[in-house]
Amino acid sequence: MRDEEIKRKRTESRLVELIPEALSTMNDSRINGLSVTEVVCSRGRYDAKVYLDKSYLNEKEQGEALKQLRAVSGYLATYVRESEGWYKSPKFTFEFDTQLEQISNIEAIFKEIAKRNKKDESNES
C-alpha cells in the first residue's frame, strides 16, 4: 500500500468517527441519530462519499434526511476541519447504504440453491 492510500484510509476511518459525532450535536432528530457505515474518499481526498445506515427509516424519511444533510454539509465540514486541525475538509455527498440488502438477497439465493440441491439429491436416491 502506498503512502497516499494509507493517508486516504486514515482520513476515511477518522471521518467515520467524526461525522456521527458532529451529527449528534445537532438538534434535528431526522439526522442526529444516523449512523455512518462507510466513508469513501476520492483520490485527492477532496470529496468524500458518506454511506449511512437506513435500516430504521422509510423512503420519505430517507429523502428528508438527505435533504437536511445537504443543508448542513457546511457545518459538518467546519466541524471536521476544526476538530482535526485540517486546512480543509472534503466535500461531502451522502447516500444510504444498500449493501446489507444486497447481502441478504444473495444469502437468500444461496439458501434456495441449497434447498434445490438437497431436493435433487433426494429425488436421485
C-alpha positions in Angstrom: 0.0 0.0 0.0 1.4 3.4 -1.0 1.6 6.4 1.3 -1.2 8.1 -0.5 -3.5 5.1 0.0 -2.6 4.9 3.7 -3.4 8.6 4.2 -6.7 8.2 2.4 -7.7 5.2 4.5 -6.7 7.0 7.7 -8.8 10.0 6.6 -11.8 7.7 5.8 -11.6 6.0 9.2 -11.4 9.3 11.0 -14.4 10.6 9.1 -16.4 7.5 10.1 -15.9 8.6 13.7 -16.2 12.4 13.3 -19.4 12.7 11.2 -21.7 10.9 13.6 -20.1 12.9 16.4 -21.0 16.1 14.5 -24.5 14.9 13.7 -25.2 14.1 17.3 -24.6 17.7 18.3 -27.4 18.9 16.1 -30.9 19.5 17.3 -32.6 17.9 14.2 -34.0 14.5 15.2 -34.1 13.4 11.5 -30.3 13.3 11.3 -28.7 13.3 14.8 -29.3 9.6 15.2 -27.9 8.5 11.8 -25.1 6.1 11.8 -22.3 6.1 9.2 -21.4 2.7 7.8 -18.6 3.8 5.5 -16.8 6.8 4.1 -15.0 6.6 0.7 -12.7 9.5 -0.1 -11.6 10.4 -3.6 -8.1 10.0 -4.6 -7.0 13.5 -3.6 -9.3 13.5 -0.6 -11.2 16.5 -1.9 -14.5 14.6 -2.0 -16.0 12.1 0.4 -19.0 9.8 -0.2 -20.7 9.1 3.2 -22.8 5.9 3.4 -25.5 5.9 6.0 -27.5 3.1 7.6 -31.1 3.2 6.5 -32.5 0.3 8.5 -35.0 2.2 10.6 -36.0 4.9 8.0 -38.8 4.7 5.4 -38.4 6.2 1.9 -39.9 9.6 2.9 -37.7 9.9 6.0 -34.7 9.0 3.9 -35.4 11.8 1.4 -35.9 14.3 4.2 -32.7 13.2 5.9 -30.7 13.5 2.7 -32.1 17.0 2.1 -31.2 18.0 5.6 -27.7 16.5 5.4 -27.1 18.5 2.2 -28.2 21.6 4.1 -25.8 21.0 7.0 -22.8 19.7 5.0 -21.0 23.1 5.5 -21.4 22.7 9.3 -20.1 19.2 9.1 -17.0 20.3 7.1 -16.3 23.0 9.6 -16.7 20.6 12.5 -14.3 18.1 10.9 -11.8 20.8 9.9 -11.7 22.3 13.4 -11.6 19.1 15.4 -8.8 17.7 13.3 -6.9 20.9 12.7 -7.0 20.3 8.9 -6.6 23.1 6.4 -9.6 22.0 4.5 -12.2 19.3 4.7 -13.6 17.0 1.9 -16.8 18.0 0.2 -19.4 15.5 1.5 -22.0 13.7 -0.5 -24.5 11.4 1.3 -26.1 8.1 0.3 -27.9 5.4 2.1 -26.1 2.1 2.2 -27.8 -0.7 0.3 -25.0 -3.3 0.9 -26.9 -5.0 3.7 -29.9 -5.6 1.5 -27.7 -6.9 -1.3 -26.0 -9.3 1.1 -29.3 -10.6 2.4 -30.6 -11.1 -1.1 -27.5 -13.1 -2.1 -27.8 -15.2 1.1 -31.5 -16.0 0.2 -30.4 -17.1 -3.3 -27.8 -19.4 -1.8 -30.3 -20.9 0.6 -32.7 -21.5 -2.3 -29.9 -23.2 -4.3 -29.0 -25.4 -1.3 -32.7 -26.4 -1.0 -32.9 -27.3 -4.7 -29.7 -29.3 -4.5 -31.0 -31.3 -1.5 -34.3 -31.9 -3.3 -32.4 -33.1 -6.4 -30.2 -35.4 -4.4 -33.2 -36.9 -2.6 -35.0 -37.5 -5.9 -32.0 -39.3 -7.3 -31.8 -41.7 -4.4 
